[in-house]
Amino acid sequence: MNLTLRSSLLLVVLATGADDPRPQPEQMLRGHNRAVNSVAFSPDGKELASGSNDGTAKLWNVATGKERATLKGHRGGVHCVAFSPDGRTVASGGNDKTVRLWDTTGRVRGILRGHKGGIYCLAFSPNGRVLAVGGDVQSGIAREDVLGDFRLWDTETGRELLSPKRHIQVIAVCFPPAGRTLAGGELFGHVTLWETASGKIRATFKGHRSLVTSLAFAADGKTLASGSHDNTVRLWDLRTGKTLKTLKGHTHRVHNIALSKEGKLLVSGSQDKTIMFWDTSTGKELATIYEAKPVWSVALSPDAKLVAAGVGETIKIWKVDEVLKHGARQPKRRSPPEKDKGLRP
């Protein structure tokens, strides 16, 4: 084979990705121009919401990959987005100290004001009537000497329902299926369970060595997963408060996790530029996607057939079965992690 023909064949292989062992995304959603901090599937899995440091949230059609709406109004980065359980409302929280409630056409339904600092996390209760919101008292700051600002809101009236007496920053929040309690991931690495009606602390789980950035409950409400800046993911037994398993494999901070409804598959995204897939029953890594930029956000579709991730300023969507099929053939190498400036890029 002459040199010209060999070079031409090499170009074709590189162009098609035929020699790339990584699973190829089903969709590449481009529209944000800064890091994507949060992604969330709608309850029916047909839409995806995203929040970015470019100051916008967006709604996307999952099947086509096309942008449906741009939600403008925040001043500063949008750190978190979530769909209500009925899929009719999208909540977004940002560095401007506000939470905005949107309908799925992109119209603002309401603005929740009163927080003293940037909003890092939010979650709807299972019935959609309560929104839990966590942040800090000074926008953009996450330090041990800064008090937190954690509140529960009535989504219909916009009235503040409760502000638990807890002088600590809540970086992650999640409701279990029953909705009578609420889990919060804290700055010091603790996971706290509150009673939603009274705000009383029911339990505190200790084990992480750095702040807890993401939480997810299994559908049976018996297991809670937590991701942390200590590079690990932990699975907790809610009855005993003990760690069931510690998932180790990331070499840098874990920014976000997603758990399938039945609790068997967990996905984690990290500053080390990887997305890792785990079998929660064994604690073993099933597959890893290696990226060129930090992974700030991950989400599983309700049926766990798709996984979406905010990789830099791009959103990528993969078929989970294709990722797992490629798992054993993933390259065992990682590009050096980019310098992490804190909770958000």
N, C-alpha and C positions, 0 to 999 in steps of 0.2 A: 504494500500500500504506500503510495507516495505521500510526501509530507503535506501537500495541499489538501488531499482528500482526508487524511487523518485529522488535520486541523478543523476541517469543515464538520466532520462527524462529532468532534469534541464540542464544537459550538452548539450543535443540535442537542446533544445530551445535556449540556449546561442550561440551555434555553428551556428545555422541557422539564428539567428537574428529575430526569430519569435516574440519575445517580445519587439523588438526595434521599437519604434514609428517613428523613423526617416525614410524617404524615402531612399531606397538603391540606390547607384549609378549604372548607366548602365555600366560605364567604370571606371577603376582605372589605370591611366597612370603613370607608375613608370620608372624612368630613370635619373631624376635629383637627385643630392645628397645634394642640398641646396635649400633654399626657392625659390618658383616660383613667380617671380615678375609680370609677364604679360602673359596673354593668349589671343589669337585672332583666330576666325574662318575664314576660307577662304570664299570668296563670295558665293561659291556654297555649303558651309557647310560640305564639305566632308573631309576637313583637318583642323588641329588645329596647330597653332604655339605657342611656349612657350619660355619664357626667364627666366633665373635663376641666382641666385648668385653664381652658380658653374662655371660661365664664359661661358656657352653655351646657344644657342638657339636650339630648336628641332622642327621637323615637325612630326605630328602624323596622322595616319589614324583614323578618328573618328569612323567608323563602327566597326573596329576590335580592336581598342585601341593599335595597334602596332606602334612602332617608325619607321618612314620612313627615317629620316636623322638627324644627329647631325651637327649643324652649329658651327664650331670652328674657332676662330680667335680673339675674344675679349680678352683683358687682364683685368680681373676683372669682376664683376657682370654685367649681362645683365638686364637692368631695364625695357625695353619696346620693344615690337614687333608689327608689323602690316603688313597685306596683302595689296597689291595694289588693286584697284578696279577690275582689270581684272584677279586677282589671280595668275599672273605670277611672281610677285616679292614679297619677304619678306624683310622688313626693320627691323633692330635691332639696338638699341642704348644702350650704356653701360657706365660704370665708367671709361673706358679708353679714353673718350672724342671723340670717333668716332661713326659714323653711318655706318653700313655695309648693302649693298644691295645684296640679294641672289636670285638666281633662285630657283625653287621648287625642284631641284635635290640636292641642298646644295652647288652649286658652287657660289663663290663670283662674282658679276657683277660689283661692284664698292665700294669704300670706301670714305665717306665724312669726310674730315679732316678740322680742323680750330677752332672747339669749344674749349674753354679754360677750361672747367670743365666737370664733369659727365653729361651724357644725361639722363633726367628723363622722357621725353615724345616725341612722334612723331606721325604724322598723315599724310596720303595721301590726296590730294585734290580729289574731285569727279572724275576728269578726269585722275588722276594718274600722272600728269606732275609735280606737286609741292609736296614737302615734307616739312612739318613744324616740326621744332625740337626745343625743349626747354631744358635748363639745367642751370648750374651755372658756375661761372668763376673759382672756386676752386673745384676740384673733391671731391665729397662726402660731401660737406658742403651745408647746407640750413639754412641760418640765415638772419636776417633783415639787417645786415651790409654788406652782400655780394651781389654784382651786378649780374644780370642775363645775360644769353647768349641765345638769341632767334633768330632763323634764318629760312629763307625759301630757299629751294634748288631746282634746276632743276634736276629731276630724270634721265633725258636722258643724259645730259652733265656733271652733277656733279658740276655745277657752282652755286655759291651762288647768289640768286636773291635779297634778301632783309634782312636787320637786323633792325627791327623796333626800333626807338629811345625810348626805355622803360627800365629804370634802375631798373628792378625788376626781380626776378626769376619766370619763367613760369614753373609750375609743371605739368600742364595738357593742352592739346591742342586738338581741334576738328574743323572740317570743317562742315558747314551746307550743305544740298544737292545742293544748287545753286553754292557754292564755291566762291562767290564774297567777302565773309567776312570770318573771322577766329576768333574762341573763344579761349581765354587763361585763365587758372586758375592760380592765382598768390599767392605769399607767404603771403601777408597780408589779404587774404580772398576775394579779389575782383575777378570778372570775367570781362574780357575786350574783346570787339569786335573790331577787326582791319579790315581795307580794305586791301585785299590781294595785290592789285595792287600798292598802295601807302604807305602802312604801317601806315596810319593815324588812330587814334583812333575814332571809331564811337560812342561807348557807353561804360560805365563802370557800372557794377551792383554790388551793395554793400549789404551785409547782413550776410555773413558768418563771424564768429569770429576767424577763423584760416585758414591756408592755404587750397587752393582748390586742391584736388588730382586727380579728374577725371571729365570729361565732356562728355555729349552725347546729340545729337540733335535728335528730332523726324523727321520723313521723310517729314513732311509738312514744316519744317523749322521755325515754329512759336514758338516752345517750346524748351527750353534748360534745361537740368538737370545737376546739379553739386553736387559732393560729397566732404566732407570736414573733416578735422581733428577736427572740432567742434562737431563731432558725428552725423551730420545731412546731409540730402539730400534736395536740394531746386529745385523747378521747377520755371522757369522764363518765363514771357511773353516778347518776344523779341521786340514787338511793343512799350510797355510801360516801359520796364526795371524793372517792379515790380515782386515781388515774388508771384507766384500763390499759391504755397503750400510749407510747410516745413514738410518733413517726419522725424518724430522723433521716435526712438525705439532702436537704437544702443546705447550701454553704453560706447563705446570707439571709437577711430578714424575710419572714413570711408576711406578705401584705394582705392576702385574702384567701379564703377557703370557700368551698361549696361542697355540700353533702347531698347525695341522692336521698329521695324520700324514705326509702327502706333502710337507709343508713349503711349500705354495703360498699358504696364507692365514694371516695373523697378526692377532691381536686384542690391543689394548692398552687398559688402563684407567688413568685418571690423576686426580690431584688437581684438574685443570682441569675436572672434571665431564663428561668425554667418554669414549666408547668408540670407538676408531678401528679400522677394518678396512683391512688392507694387502695388496697383491699383492707377495709377496716377490721375484718374478722381475723386476719393474720398479721396486719401491720406491715405487709410487704408492699414495696413499690411495684406497680404493674407496668408503668410506662412513664416516659419523660419526654416532653417537647422542649427542645433547646431553641431559644430565641436570641435575637441580637440586641434587644433592649429589655429593661426591667419590666416585669409583669405586675401591674398595679392592681388588677381586678380580675376575678374569674366568676363565672356563673354556670350552673347546669340547668338545662331545660327541665320542665316539670317531669318529663318522662325519662330524663337522664340519657337521652340519645344524642344530644348536642352539648358542647361546651363552648362558651364564649369567653374571650380574654381581652383585656385592654393591654396591648403591648406597645409601649410608647404612646404615640398619638393615634394608633390604628387599632381597630377591633377585629379580631379574627375568630371565626367560628369553625369548629371541627366536628366531624361525626365521631362520637366516642368509640364505637366499635372499630373504626379505622385506626384510631390512635392506639387502642389496645392491641390491635393486630400487628402494628409496627413496633410495639413496646420492646420486644426482645432484641430488635435490630437498631435501637437508638445508639448514636455515637456516645461513648463514655468520655465526653470532654465538655468543658464549659468555657465560655468566653468570660474574661474577668468582669466582675460586677462593677457597675458604675457607682460612683460615690453617692451615697445616700445622704440627703440633706435633712431627713426627718420623716414625719408621717406622710407627707405628700411631696411630689417633685416640685 
